[in-house]
Amino acid sequence: MKILILGIGNVLFGDEGIGVHLTNFLDEKYSFASEEHSVSLVDGGTLAQILIPIITDYDRVVLIDCVNVKDGNIGDVYSFDFSAVPDYITWQGSAHEVEMLQTLQMIDMLGDLPPVKIVGVIPYVIGEDTTFTITKEVLNACLTMEDSIIKYMEELGMEVSIKNKDVDLQEVAKTSYLRGTECY
């Protein structure tokens, strides 16, 4: 089975780039091994529909992104299957989020969407000012997100080991823009 961990977000706007930052963090911190499965970690940025051929090439997808939740708080974490998105989840709040939802819906309508697990967090919405700083609430939330993703990967049969325990998410966020779109 081919598994994709796909980080979505705009790295220029702090919390809004958390999907990309956390994907890069996971790539630096962990090794994923299996005789039967492979894992790719991809920075999907704000590409949305350009990601269709990448997404459809995998058997499972873990999508890391921001979400918007009525009456939710900054740093609240939500994990759910795309096939059963809770009614209280919306993807409204940034340019890429609506496009990503529409992209998944299009792939699903065509019958090519693999099972997608979404792990999302409510961000602090940054206006027009760019920053690579992640808020304290979202940094704390990433511990829950990381745990959820690692447990899911293990449920899929991946052996997960720590290759660098000293990785700091905020430091990774400062250099996410320097990385390529794929981190295998």
N, C-alpha and C positions, 0 to 999 in steps of 0.2 A: 504494500500500500504506500502511495506517495502522499505525504502530509505537508501542507503549506501553513506556515505561520506568517501571516500577512499583517504588517503594521500600516495603518492608515493615519494620515494627518499632515498638517502643515508645520514643519519644524521651526518655522520663523516666528510662531506665535505661542511659545511656552507650552502650556497644558494641551493646546490644540494639536500638538505634534506627538502626544504621548504614545500613540500606537506605533509610530516609527521608533521613538526613543526606547520604548520597552522591548521592541523586537531586536534592536541593536544591542541592548543590555543582555537579553537572553542569549544572543549569539556570542557575546564575550564571556558570559558567566558559565554557560552549560555546554556539555557535549551530549548529543542524542545518538544512540546506537541501537541497531537492530539488524538481525540477519534477514528479516522479512520486509522491513519498512525503511523508508528514507524520509528525511525532513529537510525542507528548504525554508530559510528565513528570508523574507523579502520586504524591502522598504517600498510600499505601494504609494507613499506620498499622497498626492491629491490626483492621481491618475485616473481613478474611477473606471470608465469604460475601456480605457486602454488595457486594463488588467484582465479583461474577459478571457483572452487566450491563455493567460497564466493560470487563472482560477480554474478553468475547465480542464486543465492538464493534470489536476490533482484529484485524489480519491477522498480526501478530507481537508478542510480548511479551518484554521483558527484565525479569526479576524479580530485584531486589537484596535479599538477606536474609542472616540468620545461618543457619549450618548446624552440625550436630553430627556429628563424625566419630570413630569409635572410634580411639583412640591418636593423635588429631590434637592439634595445638598451637594455642594462641591466636594468631590472625593468619594461619593457613593459609588460602589462597584456593582455591576450587574453582569451576570453570565447566563446566556440562554442560547438555544438553538434558533437559527434563522427560520426554521420551519414552524416555530412556535414563539414568535416575538410577542412579549407581553403588551397588552393594550396601553400601558402607561409609558412605554418606551417610544420616543420619537428621535429622529435623527436631525432635527432642525436646530440650527445654531451656528453652522459654519458652511462655507461653500461646498466643501468636499462631502459632507455627510449626506446631504440629500442625493447627490450624484452616486454615492456608494450604495445607498439603499436602492435607488433606481437600477443600478448596475446589477445587483444581486437579483432583483425582481425580473429583469430582462433575461438573465441567464436561466432563472427558474422557469420562466414562460417557455423558453426554448427546450426545456427538459435536460439541460446540461449542467445544472448546479449540483456539485457534490454536497454532502452534509457540511454545514457551516456552523461552527460554534463561535459565538460572538462574546468577547470579554470587553466590556466598556466601562468607562468612568465618566462622571459628570465633571467637566473642566471648569476652571475659572475662565470666563470669556474675556479674552484679551481684545482690546479695540484695534486700533490701527498701528500701535507701537509694536515693533518687533522685539522679541526677547527669547533667549534660550533658557531662561530660568523657569523651572517647574515649581508650582506652588507647593507649600508644605502639605496641604490636604491631599493633593494628587500624588505626591511622593509617598506619603503614608499609604494611600490606596493601592499603590503599585505592589506593595507587599502581598496584599490579598489577590491582586490580579496575577502576579507571578506564581503564587501558590496554586491558584485555580488552573492556570495553563500547564504547570508541571504535572499536577495530578491528572489532568485530562490526557496529556501525552503518555503518562504511565498506563492509564486505562486503555490506550490504543496499542499498548505493547512495546513502547519505547523504553529503553534503558536510559535513564537520565543521570548524568554525573556532573559534579561541579568541577570545572577546569580552572576557574579563577574566582575565588571567593571574595576578592578585594575590589570587585567592580563596583563603581558608584554611579547610580543612575543619573544624577545631576551632571556628573562629569561626562558621561556618554552623551547627554543631551547637548552639551556644548560643541560636540563634534559630529553630530548626526548628519549635518549638511555636507560634511566632507566625504561621506561614504558613498559608495555606488548604490544602485537601486536593488542589488541582490547581495545577500551575505550568506553564502553557503558554508 
